[in-house]
Amino acid sequence: MAWQTKNNFADYWKNLTINQNDLNALTNHLFETESPAVIEVLATVFVNNRLKEIQAEEELKQEEAGFFYHPKEEYPVGTKIIFPELNWISGVVAATREGNNPIFGDFSVITVEFDDGSTKEFASKLEDHILNDKTYMSDTISEIDANSIMQEFGVQIKRQLSQALANQNELVLIGHSWFPKSLLIDIGIGSLNIAEAILDSMDGGPIGIAELMKQLEMTDEENKQLLEFSLNYALQEDSRFDEVGSSGVFSWYLKRMEPKSVLEVPPLYLQSDCQSLEREGFDPGLEKLFSELSDELTWQIDPHEVYEPVKKKCAFPPLVIPPIGVPAPCHYT
């Protein structure tokens, strides 16, 4: 069987490819829930969908390979049977006869011939037996759930899923959440012009999305989350506005009124004029310390990479101090 070893199952997730059916399933999920979802949620939905597909494929293969042995069933001569309780061996029914044991009542006895030529007798049409209540599937799959898959392969799955989502058009990304574009509420140019005027009166901002919605008189409580998501998307797609909030908190600023120093620095990563670091002459202790620490110059940033957020509070602007060493790539927030 395809999944009888954990190595085979691990290879499946390591060599994963996201296809259009996967994206369609995620789109359908978001249509059903009508709620934005972050990549962690979508990855878990994706894994559950794949596990169902794997289980269905395995059940089909097992059905083609033979019927699982249950003593209550009737097996005519020529039927192929799988015996999960006997290390998944299989054989063909070579003969059948009536059973003769008053303790068990009416039942039949089948003679099964195995691949090595040996034969063995088993009961059939026996209603009262513990094996009648057992259900079987491939041993590895029966013990696997989405949480265990995400714990072991979650980073890779989220990375690949993020890349696949970035290359499609039906779902849009706002902040860290995805949502079907077709379900968004249309925010007219008039509302965006008023938003610009509000920010202009505030010397550019910033203003939180909740306060902006209040001033725009967007107070539909039934569709509040969808309305908020739609407004954020409209502001995101309008070049007049810049999202300046911390991770997961939307706050907007007029781009034309932002300080020049802010506009010159990419919003996600600190920049440095340092091109390389000469490590020649490092003693072993310093070399070990260097290998353990990393900063934004150490890593080639993948725009689709999924990193766990790291928050660092600074008593003064981080743009005028040296980079702070951290044990993994991070965003400064």
Kinemage of the C-alpha trace (Angstrom):
@kinemage 1
@onewidth
@group {chain A} dominant
@subgroup {mainchain}
@vectorlist {calphas} color= white
{ca met a 1} P 0.000 0.000 0.000
{ca ala a 2} L 1.143 3.512 -0.802
{ca trp a 3} L 1.165 4.866 2.749
{ca gln a 4} L 2.280 1.971 4.914
{ca thr a 5} L 5.536 3.729 5.849
{ca lys a 6} L 5.884 7.117 7.463
{ca asn a 7} L 8.795 7.900 5.158
{ca asn a 8} L 6.486 7.690 2.146
{ca phe a 9} L 4.014 9.973 3.865
{ca ala a 10} L 6.751 12.490 4.775
{ca asp a 11} L 8.009 12.501 1.169
{ca tyr a 12} L 4.514 13.411 0.019
{ca trp a 13} L 4.530 16.654 2.033
{ca lys a 14} L 8.177 17.465 1.307
{ca asn a 15} L 7.573 17.218 -2.467
{ca leu a 16} L 4.243 19.013 -2.330
{ca thr a 17} L 2.846 20.901 -5.321
{ca ile a 18} L -0.112 23.267 -4.999
{ca asn a 19} L -2.536 22.813 -7.911
{ca gln a 20} L -5.592 24.663 -9.182
{ca asn a 21} L -7.968 22.242 -7.445
{ca asp a 22} L -6.362 23.165 -4.132
{ca leu a 23} L -6.866 26.878 -4.812
{ca asn a 24} L -10.466 26.290 -5.899
{ca ala a 25} L -11.149 24.423 -2.662
{ca leu a 26} L -9.735 27.290 -0.593
{ca thr a 27} L -11.791 29.801 -2.571
{ca asn a 28} L -14.929 27.738 -1.914
{ca his a 29} L -14.052 27.601 1.774
{ca leu a 30} L -13.819 31.399 1.945
{ca phe a 31} L -17.085 31.753 0.048
{ca glu a 32} L -18.766 29.473 2.588
{ca thr a 33} L -17.336 31.159 5.678
{ca glu a 34} L -17.590 34.710 4.269
{ca ser a 35} L -14.734 35.645 6.577
{ca pro a 36} L -11.117 36.633 5.801
{ca ala a 37} L -8.515 34.014 6.707
{ca val a 38} L -4.791 34.224 7.425
{ca ile a 39} L -2.334 31.838 5.789
{ca glu a 40} L -2.191 29.599 8.876
{ca val a 41} L -5.946 28.941 8.653
{ca leu a 42} L -5.854 28.366 4.897
{ca ala a 43} L -2.892 26.012 5.259
{ca thr a 44} L -4.817 23.914 7.793
{ca val a 45} L -7.860 23.803 5.482
{ca phe a 46} L -5.569 22.801 2.616
{ca val a 47} L -3.987 19.969 4.658
{ca asn a 48} L -7.407 18.658 5.729
{ca asn a 49} L -8.542 18.643 2.098
{ca arg a 50} L -5.433 16.757 1.018
{ca leu a 51} L -5.849 14.207 3.821
{ca lys a 52} L -9.409 13.542 2.641
{ca glu a 53} L -8.131 13.051 -0.912
{ca ile a 54} L -5.421 10.664 0.279
{ca gln a 55} L -7.909 8.698 2.349
{ca ala a 56} L -10.318 8.428 -0.589
{ca glu a 57} L -7.511 7.242 -2.883
{ca glu a 58} L -6.388 4.664 -0.347
{ca glu a 59} L -9.893 3.337 0.174
{ca leu a 60} L -10.303 2.990 -3.590
{ca lys a 61} L -6.981 1.157 -3.895
{ca gln a 62} L -7.894 -1.121 -1.015
{ca glu a 63} L -11.287 -1.861 -2.555
{ca glu a 64} L -9.593 -2.756 -5.834
{ca ala a 65} L -7.089 -4.899 -3.967
{ca gly a 66} L -9.820 -6.821 -2.140
{ca phe a 67} L -12.486 -6.681 0.554
{ca phe a 68} L -11.546 -6.267 4.193
{ca tyr a 69} L -12.288 -9.376 6.171
{ca his a 70} L -15.320 -9.132 8.441
{ca pro a 71} L -16.722 -12.440 9.774
{ca lys a 72} L -20.350 -11.343 9.201
{ca glu a 73} L -19.909 -10.966 5.428
{ca glu a 74} L -20.494 -13.635 2.798
{ca tyr a 75} L -17.554 -14.312 0.462
{ca pro a 76} L -18.212 -16.352 -2.698
{ca val a 77} L -15.455 -18.474 -4.265
{ca gly a 78} L -13.008 -16.254 -6.169
{ca thr a 79} L -13.398 -13.231 -3.875
{ca lys a 80} L -10.143 -11.501 -2.896
{ca ile a 81} L -9.938 -10.677 0.815
{ca ile a 82} L -7.518 -8.498 2.817
{ca phe a 83} L -6.763 -9.437 6.443
{ca pro a 84} L -5.632 -6.277 8.277
{ca glu a 85} L -5.308 -8.197 11.566
{ca leu a 86} L -2.813 -10.577 9.889
{ca asn a 87} L -0.354 -7.885 8.816
{ca trp a 88} L -2.463 -6.919 5.768
{ca ile a 89} L -1.955 -10.184 3.908
{ca ser a 90} L -4.467 -11.025 1.190
{ca gly a 91} L -5.793 -14.162 -0.427
{ca val a 92} L -8.538 -15.592 -2.636
{ca val a 93} L -11.518 -17.664 -1.478
{ca ala a 94} L -10.901 -21.178 -2.858
{ca ala a 95} L -13.831 -23.011 -1.253
{ca thr a 96} L -16.804 -22.506 1.043
{ca arg a 97} L -18.865 -24.838 3.262
{ca glu a 98} L -21.426 -24.723 6.053
{ca gly a 99} L -20.086 -24.361 9.587
{ca asn a 100} L -20.821 -26.963 12.251
{ca asn a 101} L -20.721 -25.562 15.766
{ca pro a 102} L -23.979 -25.225 17.757
{ca ile a 103} L -22.415 -22.593 20.012
{ca phe a 104} L -22.227 -20.074 17.149
{ca gly a 105} L -25.424 -21.043 15.335
{ca asp a 106} L -25.606 -20.774 11.553
{ca phe a 107} L -22.414 -19.643 9.818
{ca ser a 108} L -20.140 -20.631 6.961
{ca val a 109} L -16.469 -21.512 6.632
{ca ile a 110} L -14.339 -20.208 3.769
{ca thr a 111} L -10.990 -21.612 2.669
{ca val a 112} L -8.599 -18.822 1.629
{ca glu a 113} L -5.532 -19.483 -0.509
{ca phe a 114} L -2.630 -17.066 -0.074
{ca asp a 115} L 0.072 -16.011 -2.527
{ca asp a 116} L 2.570 -18.522 -1.131
{ca gly a 117} L 0.168 -21.418 -1.817
{ca ser a 118} L -0.815 -21.954 1.809
{ca thr a 119} L -4.486 -22.115 2.836
{ca lys a 120} L -6.394 -21.233 5.960
{ca glu a 121} L -10.025 -21.406 7.029
{ca phe a 122} L -12.038 -18.435 8.302
{ca ala a 123} L -15.609 -17.964 9.477
{ca ser a 124} L -18.125 -16.061 7.345
{ca lys a 125} L -21.784 -15.110 7.794
{ca leu a 126} L -21.011 -14.996 11.536
{ca glu a 127} L -23.021 -12.134 13.027
{ca asp a 128} L -21.532 -12.028 16.533
{ca his a 129} L -17.814 -11.313 16.328
{ca ile a 130} L -15.580 -8.467 17.564
{ca leu a 131} L -14.020 -7.923 14.104
{ca asn a 132} L -17.397 -7.023 12.624
{ca asp a 133} L -17.222 -3.593 14.273
{ca lys a 134} L -13.718 -2.748 13.039
{ca thr a 135} L -13.038 -0.257 10.263
{ca tyr a 136} L -9.739 -0.140 8.415
{ca met a 137} L -7.677 2.217 6.351
{ca ser a 138} L -3.967 2.508 5.708
{ca asp a 139} L -2.304 2.384 9.129
{ca thr a 140} L -0.368 5.626 8.759
{ca ile a 141} L -3.284 7.751 7.556
{ca ser a 142} L -5.546 6.627 10.372
{ca glu a 143} L -3.127 8.186 12.886
{ca ile a 144} L -2.469 11.464 11.040
{ca asp a 145} L -4.339 14.735 11.454
{ca ala a 146} L -3.815 18.257 10.127
{ca asn a 147} L -2.244 19.504 13.366
{ca ser a 148} L 0.551 16.938 13.287
{ca ile a 149} L 1.217 17.705 9.603
{ca met a 150} L 1.361 21.447 10.316
{ca gln a 151} L 3.732 20.941 13.234
{ca glu a 152} L 6.214 19.063 11.073
{ca phe a 153} L 5.779 20.631 7.624
{ca gly a 154} L 3.828 23.827 8.374
{ca val a 155} L 6.537 26.331 7.435
{ca gln a 156} L 7.088 24.758 4.015
{ca ile a 157} L 3.358 24.352 3.359
{ca lys a 158} L 2.630 27.990 4.246
{ca arg a 159} L 5.498 29.181 2.059
{ca gln a 160} L 4.328 27.236 -0.985
{ca leu a 161} L 0.701 28.158 -0.407
{ca ser a 162} L 1.611 31.854 -0.129
{ca gln a 163} L 3.459 31.666 -3.432
{ca ala a 164} L 0.522 29.936 -5.139
{ca leu a 165} L -1.976 32.452 -3.761
{ca ala a 166} L 0.205 35.347 -4.936
{ca asn a 167} L -0.035 34.014 -8.496
{ca gln a 168} L -3.846 33.853 -8.708
{ca asn a 169} L -6.506 36.560 -9.078
{ca glu a 170} L -9.634 35.341 -7.297
{ca leu a 171} L -8.401 35.933 -3.742
{ca val a 172} L -6.877 39.193 -2.543
{ca leu a 173} L -4.448 39.776 0.309
{ca ile a 174} L -5.084 42.577 2.766
{ca gly a 175} L -2.638 42.752 5.637
{ca his a 176} L -2.143 39.083 6.449
{ca ser a 177} L -5.629 37.868 5.423
{ca trp a 178} L -7.060 36.466 2.179
{ca phe a 179} L -10.593 36.935 0.895
{ca pro a 180} L -12.516 36.475 -2.405
{ca lys a 181} L -12.306 39.655 -4.425
{ca ser a 182} L -15.806 39.128 -5.817
{ca leu a 183} L -17.334 39.286 -2.307
{ca leu a 184} L -15.836 42.676 -1.452
{ca ile a 185} L -18.167 45.643 -1.066
{ca asp a 186} L -17.501 48.274 -3.695
{ca ile a 187} L -16.047 51.378 -2.061
{ca gly a 188} L -16.704 54.318 -4.380
{ca ile a 189} L -14.226 57.000 -5.322
{ca gly a 190} L -16.315 59.498 -3.360
{ca ser a 191} L -15.650 57.678 -0.079
{ca leu a 192} L -11.933 57.551 -0.865
{ca asn a 193} L -11.886 61.266 -1.613
{ca ile a 194} L -13.549 61.964 1.733
{ca ala a 195} L -10.975 59.690 3.426
{ca glu a 196} L -8.227 61.777 1.833
{ca ala a 197} L -9.828 64.967 3.108
{ca ile a 198} L -10.109 63.517 6.625
{ca leu a 199} L -6.424 62.582 6.646
{ca asp a 200} L -5.466 65.932 5.149
{ca ser a 201} L -7.185 67.680 8.058
{ca met a 202} L -5.075 65.528 10.401
{ca asp a 203} L -1.794 66.591 8.775
{ca gly a 204} L -1.685 63.287 6.969
{ca gly a 205} L -2.718 60.985 9.796
{ca pro a 206} L -2.464 58.352 10.988
{ca ile a 207} L -6.012 57.180 11.568
{ca gly a 208} L -7.177 53.713 12.599
{ca ile a 209} L -9.596 51.893 10.330
{ca ala a 210} L -12.348 51.836 12.969
{ca glu a 211} L -12.207 55.614 13.439
{ca leu a 212} L -12.055 56.185 9.683
{ca met a 213} L -15.161 54.031 9.176
{ca lys a 214} L -16.931 56.025 11.881
{ca gln a 215} L -16.100 59.334 10.197
{ca leu a 216} L -17.179 57.913 6.828
{ca glu a 217} L -20.463 56.853 8.504
{ca met a 218} L -19.927 53.209 7.594
{ca thr a 219} L -21.897 51.767 10.495
{ca asp a 220} L -23.512 48.599 9.116
{ca glu a 221} L -23.097 46.256 12.102
{ca glu a 222} L -24.269 43.157 10.205
{ca asn a 223} L -21.496 43.484 7.622
{ca lys a 224} L -18.961 45.324 9.763
{ca gln a 225} L -16.077 42.906 9.217
{ca leu a 226} L -16.696 42.673 5.470
{ca leu a 227} L -17.074 46.445 5.214
{ca glu a 228} L -13.819 46.974 7.119
{ca phe a 229} L -11.992 44.484 4.911
{ca ser a 230} L -13.390 46.098 1.757
{ca leu a 231} L -12.388 49.588 2.863
{ca asn a 232} L -8.888 48.431 3.735
{ca tyr a 233} L -8.577 46.847 0.296
{ca ala a 234} L -9.790 49.998 -1.461
{ca leu a 235} L -7.308 52.127 0.493
{ca gln a 236} L -4.532 49.612 -0.174
{ca glu a 237} L -5.158 49.757 -3.932
{ca asp a 238} L -5.263 53.582 -3.979
{ca ser a 239} L -1.773 55.087 -4.310
{ca arg a 240} L -2.777 58.096 -2.204
{ca phe a 241} L -2.824 56.054 0.987
{ca asp a 242} L -0.167 54.195 2.942
{ca glu a 243} L -0.826 51.532 5.596
{ca val a 244} L 1.390 52.308 8.602
{ca gly a 245} L -0.137 50.237 11.394
{ca ser a 246} L 1.640 47.557 13.373
{ca ser a 247} L 1.185 43.890 12.518
{ca gly a 248} L -2.523 43.026 12.352
{ca val a 249} L -3.664 46.613 13.133
{ca phe a 250} L -4.689 48.787 10.166
{ca ser a 251} L -3.822 52.470 10.322
{ca trp a 252} L -3.698 54.815 7.333
{ca tyr a 253} L -1.624 57.843 6.350
{ca leu a 254} L -1.587 60.162 3.343
{ca lys a 255} L 1.464 59.165 1.350
{ca arg a 256} L 2.074 62.694 0.011
{ca met a 257} L 2.339 64.035 3.552
{ca glu a 258} L 4.693 61.385 4.917
{ca pro a 259} L 8.213 62.493 5.887
{ca lys a 260} L 10.750 62.085 3.115
{ca ser a 261} L 12.921 59.879 5.285
{ca val a 262} L 10.027 57.440 5.678
{ca leu a 263} L 9.335 57.284 1.943
{ca glu a 264} L 12.976 56.510 1.193
{ca val a 265} L 13.053 53.433 3.462
{ca pro a 266} L 11.258 50.226 2.356
{ca pro a 267} L 8.526 49.567 4.922
{ca leu a 268} L 9.420 45.961 5.785
{ca tyr a 269} L 13.182 45.819 6.189
{ca leu a 270} L 15.907 48.048 7.566
{ca gln a 271} L 18.527 49.133 5.050
{ca ser a 272} L 22.273 49.482 5.405
{ca asp a 273} L 25.152 50.780 3.279
{ca cys a 274} L 27.278 47.847 4.476
{ca gln a 275} L 27.808 45.487 1.532
{ca ser a 276} L 29.790 42.740 3.240
{ca leu a 277} L 31.515 41.845 6.458
{ca glu a 278} L 35.136 40.723 6.538
{ca arg a 279} L 35.311 37.766 8.904
{ca glu a 280} L 38.977 37.088 8.369
{ca gly a 281} L 40.827 37.078 11.654
{ca phe a 282} L 37.807 36.190 13.811
{ca asp a 283} L 38.816 34.091 16.822
{ca pro a 284} L 36.757 30.884 17.465
{ca gly a 285} L 34.570 32.573 20.077
{ca leu a 286} L 33.681 35.494 17.830
{ca glu a 287} L 33.119 33.154 14.875
{ca lys a 288} L 30.685 31.095 16.982
{ca leu a 289} L 28.844 34.243 18.088
{ca phe a 290} L 28.612 35.459 14.483
{ca ser a 291} L 27.153 32.134 13.338
{ca glu a 292} L 24.477 32.253 16.040
{ca leu a 293} L 23.362 35.829 15.350
{ca ser a 294} L 21.776 37.198 12.204
{ca asp a 295} L 20.228 40.427 11.016
{ca glu a 296} L 18.528 41.797 7.921
{ca leu a 297} L 21.850 41.728 6.028
{ca thr a 298} L 22.440 38.039 6.625
{ca trp a 299} L 19.386 36.696 4.830
{ca gln a 300} L 18.203 36.818 1.254
{ca ile a 301} L 14.586 37.749 1.894
{ca asp a 302} L 11.959 35.775 0.001
{ca pro a 303} L 8.854 37.999 -0.441
{ca his a 304} L 6.635 34.909 -0.139
{ca glu a 305} L 8.402 33.547 2.938
{ca val a 306} L 6.282 33.152 6.065
{ca tyr a 307} L 8.072 34.383 9.172
{ca glu a 308} L 6.886 34.445 12.732
{ca pro a 309} L 6.587 38.135 13.770
{ca val a 310} L 9.118 39.497 16.240
{ca lys a 311} L 8.336 42.662 18.174
{ca lys a 312} L 11.135 44.812 19.570
{ca lys a 313} L 10.465 48.012 21.520
{ca cys a 314} L 13.114 50.716 21.066
{ca ala a 315} L 13.551 53.807 23.214
{ca phe a 316} L 14.720 55.809 20.165
{ca pro a 317} L 14.347 55.518 16.385
{ca pro a 318} L 15.858 52.229 15.121
{ca leu a 319} L 16.968 53.884 11.878
{ca val a 320} L 19.874 55.591 13.646
{ca ile a 321} L 21.238 52.615 15.575
{ca pro a 322} L 23.054 49.490 14.380
{ca pro a 323} L 20.888 46.463 13.501
{ca ile a 324} L 19.901 44.328 16.485
{ca gly a 325} L 21.073 40.716 16.214
{ca val a 326} L 18.272 38.150 16.253
{ca pro a 327} L 18.324 34.324 15.891
{ca ala a 328} L 16.101 34.263 12.771
{ca pro a 329} L 14.813 36.541 10.003
{ca cys a 330} L 12.278 39.009 11.359
{ca his a 331} L 10.241 42.107 10.602
{ca tyr a 332} L 10.764 45.067 12.886
{ca thr a 333} L 7.449 46.336 14.174
